[in-house]
Amino acid sequence: MALTLFDLDNTLLSGDSDHAWMEFLGSRGIVDTEHFSHLNDRFYAEYQAGTLDIQAFLNFQLAPLAAHPRAHLDAWHREYLQERVLPMISERARALVEEHRQRGDTLVIITATNRFVTAPIAEELGIAHLLATEPEETASGDFTGRSVGIPCFQAGKVQRLRDWLRTQELDWENTLRNSTFYSDSHNDLPLLDTVTHPVAVDPDPRLRAIAEARGWPILSLHPARVE
C-alpha cells in the first residue's frame, strides 16, 4: 500500500484555514474583530516562528465554537467554505491529489487545524481520511471549547498517524516503507523525517533550507498565495 499524506494549510490550501476562519467570523461580527484579530495574527506569527503554544492557541481557536449552536456554526461554515476556502484551492493542488488517487494511494490529510474547520475541506478535496485536532463535543453535537486527545501538531502528527494506522490494522514499519508527506512548514519536520518521501511545498524559509540541504523535492502549488 502506498500512503500519501498531505498537510492542509499553506500546502493543499494557499492560505491558512484556521486564520481565515477567525477572519471570517470577525467579518460577520460573530467575534469581536479588534480583539480576535490581534490574537489571531499573534498566534499565526508564533506558528510561523515555531514557538506556538498549541494549548493556548486551541483555547483561543475553539472558544467561538462553544459560544454558538452547532446549526449556526454549520451554516457559517458553508459560507466560509465558498467565500474563503475555495479560492485557496489551486488547480495544481487538485491535480496533485488526483494524481495520487489515480495511482491507488491511500490519501490522508493530516493537519493541526481542528476537525470542524477541516472536515468539509477534506470532503471538497475528495479525501476520505482526515487526521486533525479533535474538538470536544457534547452528546447533542455542540462544542465545549476544549480539545480531546493529542493535538495533531508537530510530533503529535507522528503519534496520531501511528494510532490511526493501528486502528486500520496496518503495520507501522511496512506502511511507512512506501509513504509520502507534502508540507510547507518546518513545524512538520517530525513527520517529514518519518516518511520515506518527504516533499516541501512552497516551503517556509527554514523548511526550504533543510529541504535543499537534504535533497528533498521542492514543489510549488501556489505561486500566488491567497491569505
C-alpha positions, 0 to 999 in steps of 0.5 A: 500500500502506498500512503500519501499524506498531505498537510492542509494549510499553506500546502493543499490550501494557499492560505491558512484555514484556521486564520481565515476562519477567525477572519471570517467570523470577525467579518460577520461580527460573530467575534469581536474583530479588534480583539480576535484579530490581534490574537489571531495574527499573534498566534499565526506569527508564533506558528510561523516562528515555531514557538506556538503554544498549541494549548493556548492557541486551541483555547483561543481557536475553539472558544467561538465554537462553544459560544454558538449552536452547532446549526449556526456554526454549520451554516457559517461554515458553508459560507466560509467554505465558498467565500474563503476556502475555495479560492485557496484551492489551486488547480495544481493542488487538485491535480496533485491529489488526483494524481495520487488517487489515480495511482491507488494511494491511500490519501490522508490529510493530516493537519493541526487545524481542528476537525470542524474547520477541516472536515468539509475541506477534506470532503471538497478535496475528495479525501476520505481520511482526515487526521486533525485536532479533535474538538470536544463535543457534547452528546447533542453535537455542540462544542465545549471549547476544549480539545480531546486527545493529542493535538495533531501538531508537530510530533503529535502528527507522528503519534496520531498517524501511528494510532490511526494506522493501528486502528486500520490494522496496518503495520507501522514499519511496512506502511511507512516503507512506501509513504509520502508527506507534502508540507510547507512548514518546518513545524512538520519536520517530525513527520517529514523525517518519518516518511520515506518521501518527504516533499516541501511545498512552497516551503517556509524559509527554514523548511526550504533550507533543510529541504535543499540541504537534504535533497528533498523535492521542492514543489510549488502549488501556489505561486500566488498565495491567497491569505 
